[in-house]
Amino acid sequence: MHKHKGHIISSNAKSSGTESTKQATIQAVMASVVKLADFVMYQSLDDLGVNFFMSNYVSGDPTVSQLHYLPALYAKTGYANPGLKQSITAAGLAGYAKTARRKDMTNTATKSYISAIRAINTALSDPNIAAQDSTLVSIVIAAMFEVLINPRAGMQNCSKHLEGAVAVALLSMKYRRQTDVTRKLLTTLVQNVVINSWIQHIPLPPGFTELKKQVGEKSNSNSVHGDFLDIVLELVQFRHALQDGIYDSPMAIIRKALEIDNTLTEFLENMPRHARFDSFRVSSVEVEQLAYGGYYHIYPQRFTARLWNNVRSSRLRLHQVVLQQCQHLTSLKFSDKYAFLSTQRSESEAKIHALTAEMIATVPQLAGYAEQLGSYRIPTEQNSRGRDESPSLALRPGKPQPVTNIRGLTVELSTPLAYNLRSSQRQADLKPTAISPSSSARAHEPQPAAPTQVLPAMYHPHSASLYHLLFQLYALHSIPHLPASMKQWIKGRIAWIEVNLDLQDLARLQDDLSKRPGDGFPVDEDQVYVMQTYEFSTRYLRRPAPLLLSYD
């Protein structure tokens, strides 16, 4: 008993001694904390590429990202597919090089791309591996890389990749059971092929019709994104039918154009309330040069404005086709159609004018100076919140509501830039009347001392908005039916954006447009197009710098 008590006392003493030792150790460590000054954690270039790609081009929300399923696929099996891993790395490094303006990363990205192509070719030699989801998505991402790294030739190479992806997709559907990821991936592919065909003015690739039938006639009946792309597909088919001379009469062309126009009108009328906009007027004549006629729009996000403009530009082209056909029939003296043609010409001219006015009303927000117009606004009760300001249109009632995931409503139909502009992005403080680079652009210049393998806090270039805006303003300026004052205002905004846009992006856009005969919609046997290429002044035409790559 006494020994037992002694044992207990001894154990307590031992426990007390252990606790004292722990406390002393903790105090000693806290007294000698190691300072990690100038300590930099590096990550491999492969990790940098994958992390940048997943962070900037992928989201888990399907309304935001077409590749929302990619992280799960990559984590499960994709990382083991060399083609997928290298294509993601290549596209990520290319995007990083563009965003951070790190030209030294271009060669590194290209080397990863070459490795990806070799791995993809190896996979395609085995039907079982070729039919895997990871092989198909690696080809889609390789197409994305082409646009990021080599913009002047990249769109043509992108088209080749997408054509190959269609063939691989058909193979996959033939030899492999479709998973949920497969169906999502095929929908992504169909949407990208449609957009690319629209942008590039090229026919849909062989096998696309069969693929579209297998995926489904409607991409996603509950998706604004899918609904719009279904209409874009109609536009693509209509344009190529015109090019191939399928329609047997001008009246058949007019009927089809008006049918698609009605579909686009219904699409806008059914737009979710949170995707609509508000309109304002400014009272000062001094600032009317910044908003044509003192009228401008405010959208929940820039992405929403681009969606509306994509629809408007599509309707503009359709009504120009109608107008050209009406003029052709009138010249042939079709007396039985004279009343209809006269009425339709007036309606199409009015809609062309109105749609253009609505498009240029987005310039202040897309160019980044809408906030500076706030102090010049006419009081709210004098603004139109329940009807459209432009004549002959009733597309947009209502005040914008709080919105989430609006990027899912947006499809870029001009040549895309590789920027992912966050919804929280601040309006750039461009000085709208300055003929000099913007202060916000200068503030965002990267620091040259940044280590090569360290991913800095990313700024989000504002030039993406300017790029797409300039693309559309070039097209609008070519419309012959607009008032001289409107064309002069558009010309002035073009000059301002050309000064503030990144020089390489400007060179890329002008080089691309100068090689195009028009917008792809022919209106007569001589292949005259509805909207001609903007006539660049030789004095101000930027020549693209030669692309020098080393594969050593």
Buried (B, 14 or more C-beta within 10 A) or exposed (E): EEEEEEEEEEEEEEEEEEEEEEEEEEEEEEEEEEEEEEEEEEEEBBBBBBBBBBBBBBBEEBBBBBBBBBBEBBEEEBBEBBBBBBBBBBBBBBBBBBBBBBEEBBBBBBBBBEBBBEBBEBBBEEEEBBBBBBBBBBBBBBBBBBBBBBBBEBBEBBBEBBBBBBBBBBBBBEEBEBEEBBEBBBBBBBBBBBBBBBBBBBBBBEBBEEBBEBBBEEBBEEBBBBBBBBBBBBBBBBBBBBBEEEBEEBBEBBEBBBEBBEBBBEBBEEBEEBBBBBBBBBBEEEBBBBBBBBBBBBBBBBBBBBBBBBBBBBBBBBBBBBBBBBEBBBEEEBEEBEEBBEEBBEBBBBBBBBBBBBBBBBBBBBBBBBBBBEEBBEEEEEBBBEEBBBEBBEBBEBBBEEBEBBBBBBBBBBBBBBBBBEBEBEBBBBBBEEEEBBEBBEEBEEEEEEEEBEBEEBBBBBBBBBBBBBBBBBBBBBBEEBEEEBBEBBEEBBEBBBBBBBEBBBBBBBBBBEEBEBBBBBBEEEEEBBBBBBEBEEEEEBEBEEEEEEEE
